[in-house]
Amino acid sequence: QQLAKSHPQVEVRYSVCDLTQVAEIRALLSEVQASGALRGVVHAAGGLDDSPIVKMEPRHFEDVVGPKSMAAYRLDRELADVPLDFFVAFSSAAAVLGSPGQGNYCAANAQLDGLARQRAKESRPYLSIAWGAWSGDGLARGSRLTESRLIDTIAPQVGRELIKHLLGETGHVLVFPTALAALAQFYPSHSGLGLFREVAGAAIVSTRGGLGLAIPGLGAPGGRVGVLAVE
């Protein structure tokens, strides 16, 4: 509704589709392509079903992996012959940094990140954005990390601006508006990991083609967010 109001020239359509089902994906793509060429995909599905890893059952993975990574791989397969301008998947920093009780969620997002490497080998556009926590009604609402303010959150309007900046990128990037060293207070065992040693104490990360983007209103020092290219 907001998109339709702010961009009246844009036609907004809503369709209900189970992206884990190939038949439903094909029906949706036929409907979309009947009205014009499909130029891009933003896959932003996500859900949680937390449990200690020793107590996880198959359903914990099915409910989380299905709509996120399984759907992405099936979209990738069905769009193999479609010349897209962009394919953006919303991953999570949890796949890079880990998150207790969310082994299924970490795995699902790691699979999205893995798809970036596969599509890169095939010279097809794909960007997996491993987002830090968003503010508002996002999945991180009420989490220990955000409630304790050990990490900053990404306001929705800031996230939208970041997407504009990143849309032309390909590969796998981590967007995290907090010095990674701050996480050592919460995950002391992480301090020895290579990623933490490399960027500990840096609120702005810019390595191997990574970007340092100045976005007004962001909680990080200087209103900047670190965007780390992950290989």
Solvent accessible surface area in square Angstrom, and as a share of the most:
residue,aa,sasa,rsa
1,Q,160,0.71
2,Q,146,0.65
3,L,92,0.46
4,A,41,0.32
5,K,169,0.72
6,S,75,0.48
7,H,78,0.35
8,P,112,0.70
9,Q,141,0.63
10,V,60,0.35
11,E,127,0.57
12,V,49,0.28
13,R,134,0.49
14,Y,165,0.63
15,S,57,0.37
16,V,160,0.92
17,C,34,0.21
18,D,63,0.32
19,L,42,0.21
20,T,21,0.12
21,Q,88,0.39
22,V,42,0.24
23,A,77,0.60
24,E,73,0.33
25,I,0,0.00
26,R,137,0.50
27,A,64,0.50
28,L,42,0.21
29,L,20,0.10
30,S,72,0.46
31,E,83,0.37
32,V,54,0.31
33,Q,76,0.34
34,A,92,0.71
35,S,73,0.47
36,G,39,0.37
37,A,81,0.63
38,L,28,0.14
39,R,110,0.40
40,G,18,0.18
41,V,22,0.12
42,V,77,0.44
43,H,7,0.03
44,A,59,0.46
45,A,35,0.27
46,G,42,0.41
47,G,21,0.20
48,L,69,0.34
49,D,34,0.18
50,D,78,0.40
51,S,14,0.09
52,P,76,0.48
53,I,116,0.59
54,V,132,0.76
55,K,140,0.59
56,M,27,0.12
57,E,91,0.41
58,P,98,0.62
59,R,122,0.45
60,H,10,0.05
61,F,72,0.30
62,E,112,0.50
63,D,86,0.44
64,V,2,0.01
65,V,25,0.15
66,G,5,0.05
67,P,52,0.32
68,K,7,0.03
69,S,1,0.01
70,M,77,0.34
71,A,0,0.00
72,A,0,0.00
73,Y,67,0.26
74,R,67,0.24
75,L,11,0.05
76,D,8,0.04
77,R,150,0.55
78,E,42,0.19
79,L,2,0.01
80,A,50,0.39
81,D,140,0.72
82,V,33,0.19
83,P,98,0.62
84,L,14,0.07
85,D,88,0.45
86,F,57,0.24
87,F,1,0.01
88,V,2,0.01
89,A,0,0.00
90,F,37,0.15
91,S,6,0.04
92,S,13,0.08
93,A,8,0.06
94,A,13,0.10
95,A,29,0.22
96,V,39,0.22
97,L,11,0.05
98,G,29,0.28
99,S,31,0.20
100,P,78,0.49
101,G,31,0.29
102,Q,28,0.12
103,G,28,0.27
104,N,0,0.00
105,Y,23,0.09
106,C,22,0.13
107,A,39,0.31
108,A,0,0.00
109,N,0,0.00
110,A,46,0.35
111,Q,80,0.36
112,L,0,0.00
113,D,6,0.03
114,G,19,0.18
115,L,0,0.00
116,A,3,0.02
117,R,127,0.46
118,Q,71,0.32
119,R,4,0.02
120,A,66,0.51
121,K,175,0.74
122,E,86,0.39
123,S,103,0.66
124,R,52,0.19
125,P,40,0.25
126,Y,5,0.02
127,L,2,0.01
128,S,0,0.00
129,I,1,0.00
130,A,0,0.00
131,W,13,0.05
132,G,8,0.08
133,A,16,0.12
134,W,61,0.21
135,S,38,0.25
136,G,50,0.48
137,D,119,0.62
138,G,28,0.27
139,L,90,0.45
140,A,22,0.17
141,R,171,0.62
142,G,52,0.50
143,S,42,0.27
144,R,155,0.56
145,L,32,0.16
146,T,24,0.14
147,E,118,0.53
148,S,62,0.40
149,R,213,0.78
150,L,36,0.18
151,I,15,0.08
152,D,52,0.27
153,T,45,0.26
154,I,0,0.00
155,A,26,0.20
156,P,50,0.32
157,Q,106,0.47
158,V,6,0.03
159,G,0,0.00
160,R,130,0.47
161,E,70,0.32
162,L,0,0.00
163,I,37,0.19
164,K,141,0.60
165,H,96,0.43
166,L,0,0.00
167,L,68,0.34
168,G,76,0.73
169,E,65,0.29
170,T,92,0.53
171,G,22,0.21
172,H,15,0.07
173,V,11,0.06
174,L,4,0.02
175,V,0,0.00
176,F,17,0.07
177,P,1,0.01
178,T,14,0.08
179,A,29,0.22
180,L,4,0.02
181,A,40,0.31
182,A,23,0.17
183,L,3,0.01
184,A,33,0.26
185,Q,134,0.59
186,F,50,0.21
187,Y,23,0.09
188,P,94,0.59
189,S,96,0.62
190,H,35,0.15
191,S,61,0.39
192,G,45,0.43
193,L,90,0.45
194,G,39,0.38
195,L,42,0.21
196,F,6,0.02
197,R,163,0.60
198,E,91,0.41
199,V,8,0.04
200,A,58,0.45
201,G,56,0.54
202,A,33,0.26
203,A,21,0.16
204,I,73,0.37
205,V,14,0.08
206,S,71,0.46
207,T,42,0.25
208,R,155,0.57
209,G,67,0.64
210,G,10,0.10
211,L,49,0.24
212,G,33,0.32
213,L,24,0.12
214,A,60,0.47
215,I,7,0.04
216,P,120,0.76
217,G,75,0.72
218,L,12,0.06
219,G,55,0.53
220,A,3,0.03
221,P,96,0.60
222,G,74,0.71
223,G,17,0.16
224,R,90,0.33
225,V,0,0.00
226,G,2,0.02
227,V,0,0.00
228,L,10,0.05
229,A,24,0.19
230,V,41,0.24
231,E,146,0.65
